[in-house]
Amino acid sequence: MKKLLLFLVVFAAVLSCGKSEDKKDAGSGQAANSGDKIKIELVSKGYQHEFWRSVEAGAKKAGEELGVEVNFIGPEKETEIGKQVGMVENAINKKVSALGIAALDPDALAVVAKKAMDAKIPVVTFDSNVKGDITSSFIATDNKVAGAMAGEQLAKLINGKGKVAIVSHNPGTTTAIEREAGFREALAKYPDIKILNTQFSDGDKSKALAITLDIINANPDIAGIYGTNEPSIFGVAKGVEEKGLTGKVALVGIDSSEDLAKFLEKGVISGLVIQDPYNMGYQTVQQLYKLSKGEKVEKRIDTGAILVTKENIGNADIVKKMFPFGRK
């Protein structure tokens, strides 16, 4: 079913965009409308989480400093691949100066990313890459490293033994794949840890909660659970708290929010690997601006990750990254 859906999404993208006459490598491609005011479009995975609002804030700050127009959009849900493809198509039709994409699906978005580049629109990816590494730059966390950091923390918390569950976000996205891979590689050093089959929340807090309750009911001896993004670890923490298992089941996750910080401070969560979404948005616009001017950019920019615990959450640098808008 997933393959059929992907085929239909890609086929629709090809039909709506049409055949491009000009082929051009995006590495140094200058925007088609470079004589006008620079207009940068960022198509994210959505708006529903604090992470994306932080990315947008960083992007808008860079745009303000550079004197360019930045439009930040995304679908309502992180399962709406077709809608995201349509947003990229619209950006191509509007002839934006440069385009940033956080791909919900690496295959489907690779098709429209290529169409944009063929239309002489410079393209970079941020957070989640497209298949083939075809864009001029990829600005993101090293998600495999982040997953490994979470894995090492969880292994330490459970003394290297016991059952561990993974509640991931979207199957097929590069962030989910890499964060799980890094986590599994870190735990492979511990033969007494058994990892259960990965389950997916689709980036939905309620679904993550339901999954967690099912995991606990089916595995009363569960030692630890890993949530791969903000809504996933939130639902996991909510479920463990509801079951009265705070401090008995070790929880680690990736991402940050006000709610996750509170869970960390209460001891429900024992470790969060936080990203720097503000910097991710800022760097994305910086690279797109350079491309729109015909300048070269770095192929890969790692925006960094830090392990946050109850002990270091008050650190000034961590507070700045976790709460770019200030604490509520």
C-alpha positions in Angstrom: 0.0 0.0 0.0 2.8 2.4 0.9 4.5 1.7 -2.5 1.3 2.4 -4.3 0.7 5.6 -2.4 4.3 6.8 -3.1 3.9 6.0 -6.8 0.7 8.1 -7.0 2.3 11.0 -5.2 5.3 11.0 -7.4 3.3 10.5 -10.6 1.1 13.5 -9.6 4.2 15.6 -9.0 5.6 14.8 -12.4 2.3 15.5 -14.2 1.7 18.8 -12.5 5.2 20.1 -12.8 5.7 19.2 -16.5 8.9 18.5 -18.4 11.7 20.9 -17.9 13.8 21.9 -20.8 16.9 23.2 -18.9 19.1 21.0 -16.8 21.3 22.7 -14.2 23.3 21.6 -11.2 22.0 23.3 -8.0 25.5 23.6 -6.4 26.1 27.1 -7.8 22.7 27.7 -9.5 21.5 31.3 -9.4 17.8 32.0 -8.9 15.6 32.5 -12.0 14.2 35.8 -10.7 17.5 37.1 -9.2 16.7 40.6 -10.5 13.8 40.9 -8.2 13.7 41.0 -4.4 14.9 37.7 -3.1 12.0 35.5 -2.0 12.9 32.3 0.0 10.4 29.6 0.6 10.9 26.9 3.3 8.6 23.9 3.2 8.7 22.2 6.5 7.1 19.0 7.8 4.5 21.0 9.6 3.6 23.6 12.2 2.2 21.4 15.0 5.2 21.2 17.3 7.4 23.7 19.0 10.4 22.4 17.0 9.1 23.8 13.8 8.2 27.2 15.4 11.8 27.5 16.5 13.0 26.6 13.0 10.8 29.3 11.6 12.0 31.9 14.1 15.6 31.2 13.1 14.7 31.4 9.5 12.9 34.7 9.9 15.7 36.2 11.9 18.2 35.4 9.1 15.8 36.8 6.5 15.5 40.0 8.5 19.3 40.4 8.8 19.7 39.7 5.1 16.8 41.9 3.9 15.1 39.0 2.1 11.5 37.7 2.2 11.1 34.4 4.0 7.9 32.3 3.7 7.7 29.3 6.1 5.0 26.8 5.4 4.1 23.1 6.0 1.2 20.6 6.1 -1.0 20.2 9.2 0.1 16.6 9.8 3.4 14.9 9.3 1.7 12.1 7.3 0.5 14.5 4.5 3.2 13.7 1.9 1.0 14.7 -1.0 0.2 18.1 0.5 3.8 18.8 1.1 4.6 17.8 -2.5 1.9 20.3 -3.6 3.5 23.0 -1.6 6.8 22.5 -3.3 5.0 22.5 -6.7 3.4 25.9 -5.8 6.8 27.3 -4.9 8.2 26.2 -8.2 5.2 27.8 -10.0 5.7 31.1 -8.1 9.3 31.1 -9.2 10.7 31.7 -5.8 14.4 32.7 -5.6 15.4 29.7 -3.5 13.7 26.8 -1.8 14.3 24.8 1.4 12.6 21.4 2.0 12.3 19.2 5.1 11.3 16.0 3.4 8.4 14.0 4.8 9.3 11.3 2.3 12.8 11.1 0.7 11.6 9.6 -2.5 8.5 11.7 -3.3 10.3 15.0 -2.4 13.3 14.1 -4.4 11.2 14.2 -7.5 10.0 17.8 -6.9 13.3 18.9 -5.6 14.8 17.9 -8.9 12.1 19.7 -10.8 12.9 22.9 -8.8 16.5 22.6 -9.7 15.7 22.0 -13.3 13.7 25.2 -13.2 16.9 26.9 -12.0 15.7 27.3 -8.4 18.4 26.6 -5.9 17.4 24.0 -3.4 18.7 22.9 0.0 17.2 20.4 2.5 16.9 20.9 6.2 16.1 18.5 9.1 15.3 15.6 6.7 17.0 14.9 3.4 15.7 13.7 0.0 16.9 10.5 -1.6 20.1 10.7 -3.6 21.6 13.7 -1.8 20.9 15.8 -4.8 20.4 19.2 -3.3 23.1 21.8 -2.8 23.3 21.5 1.0 21.7 19.6 3.8 21.3 21.5 7.1 20.4 19.2 10.0 21.3 17.4 13.2 23.5 14.4 12.8 20.6 12.2 13.7 22.6 9.0 13.9 24.9 10.5 16.5 21.8 11.9 18.4 20.3 8.4 18.4 23.5 6.9 19.7 23.6 9.5 22.5 20.1 8.5 23.5 21.0 4.8 23.4 24.1 5.3 25.6 22.1 7.2 28.1 19.3 4.6 28.3 21.8 1.7 28.6 23.4 3.5 31.5 20.0 4.1 33.2 19.0 0.4 33.0 22.5 -0.9 33.9 22.9 -2.6 30.4 20.1 -5.1 30.7 16.3 -5.5 30.2 13.6 -4.9 27.6 13.7 -1.7 25.6 11.0 -0.3 23.3 11.2 2.3 20.6 8.4 4.7 19.7 9.4 6.4 16.5 7.7 9.0 14.5 7.3 8.5 10.7 8.4 5.4 9.0 10.6 6.2 5.9 11.8 9.6 7.0 15.5 10.0 7.2 15.3 11.4 10.8 13.4 8.3 12.0 15.6 5.9 10.2 18.9 7.5 11.4 17.8 8.1 15.0 16.7 4.4 15.3 19.9 3.2 13.6 22.2 5.2 16.0 20.2 4.0 19.0 20.4 0.3 18.0 24.1 0.5 17.2 24.7 2.0 20.7 22.7 -0.8 22.4 24.4 -3.5 20.3 27.2 -3.5 22.8 24.9 -4.7 25.5 24.0 -8.4 24.9 21.6 -8.3 27.9 19.4 -5.6 26.4 16.5 -6.9 24.2 15.0 -4.3 21.8 11.3 -4.8 21.0 9.9 -4.1 17.5 9.7 -0.4 16.7 6.3 1.2 16.7 5.3 4.5 15.0 3.3 7.4 16.4 3.1 9.3 13.0 4.1 12.4 15.0 0.9 12.2 17.0 1.0 12.6 20.8 -2.3 10.7 21.4 -1.1 7.8 19.2 2.2 7.7 21.1 0.4 7.6 24.4 -1.8 4.7 23.2 1.2 2.8 21.9 3.0 3.3 25.2 0.1 2.0 27.2 -0.1 -1.1 25.0 3.7 -1.7 25.4 3.5 -1.5 29.2 0.4 -3.8 29.3 2.1 -6.4 27.1 5.5 -6.0 28.8 5.1 -5.4 32.5 8.9 -5.9 32.9 9.8 -3.2 30.4 13.0 -1.4 31.5 13.2 1.5 29.2 11.5 3.4 26.3 13.0 5.7 23.6 10.9 8.3 21.8 12.5 9.6 18.6 10.9 13.1 18.5 8.8 15.6 20.5 5.3 14.1 20.2 6.6 10.5 20.5 8.5 11.0 23.7 5.7 13.2 25.1 3.2 10.4 24.6 5.6 7.9 26.1 6.1 10.1 29.2 2.4 10.7 29.5 1.7 7.0 29.4 4.4 6.1 32.0 3.2 8.8 34.3 -0.4 7.6 34.0 0.7 4.1 34.8 2.4 5.3 38.0 5.8 4.1 36.7 7.8 7.3 37.1 11.3 6.3 38.0 10.6 2.6 37.4 10.8 2.8 33.5 13.7 4.8 32.1 12.8 7.2 29.4 15.0 9.0 26.9 14.0 11.0 23.8 15.0 13.5 21.2 13.7 17.1 20.9 12.6 19.6 23.5 9.5 21.6 24.5 8.1 23.2 27.6 6.2 20.1 28.4 9.2 17.8 27.9 11.3 20.0 30.2 8.7 19.6 32.9 8.7 15.8 32.5 12.5 15.9 32.8 12.4 18.1 35.9 9.8 15.8 37.5 12.0 12.7 36.8 9.5 11.1 34.3 12.1 11.5 31.5 15.8 10.9 32.4 17.4 12.3 29.3 16.6 14.4 26.2 18.9 14.8 23.3 18.1 18.3 22.1 18.6 19.8 18.7 19.1 23.4 17.8 16.1 24.2 15.5 16.6 27.9 15.7 20.1 27.6 14.3 18.8 25.1 11.7 16.3 27.6 10.4 18.9 30.4 10.5 21.6 28.4 8.6 19.1 27.2 6.0 18.2 30.8 5.0 21.8 31.8 5.0 22.7 29.0 2.6 19.8 29.7 0.3 20.7 33.4 0.2 24.2 32.5 -0.9 22.8 30.2 -3.6 20.5 32.9 -4.8 23.5 35.1 -5.3 25.3 32.4 -7.3 27.8 31.6 -4.4 29.0 28.2 -3.3 27.8 26.7 0.0 28.8 23.9 2.3 27.4 20.5 1.3 26.6 19.5 4.9 26.0 21.6 8.0 25.6 19.8 11.3 23.6 22.0 13.6 24.5 20.0 16.7 22.9 18.0 19.5 23.3 18.0 23.4 22.2 15.5 26.0 20.1 17.3 28.7 19.4 15.7 32.1 17.8 16.9 35.3 21.2 18.0 36.5 22.2 20.3 33.6 18.9 21.7 32.4 19.6 24.9 34.1 22.8 25.5 32.1 22.5 28.9 30.3 23.5 27.5 26.9 21.0 24.7 27.2 18.2 27.0 28.3 18.8 29.2 25.3 18.6 26.2 22.9 15.6 24.6 24.6 13.6 27.9 25.0 14.4 30.3 22.2 11.2 32.2 23.0 11.8 32.1 26.8 10.2 29.7 29.4 6.4 30.0 30.0 
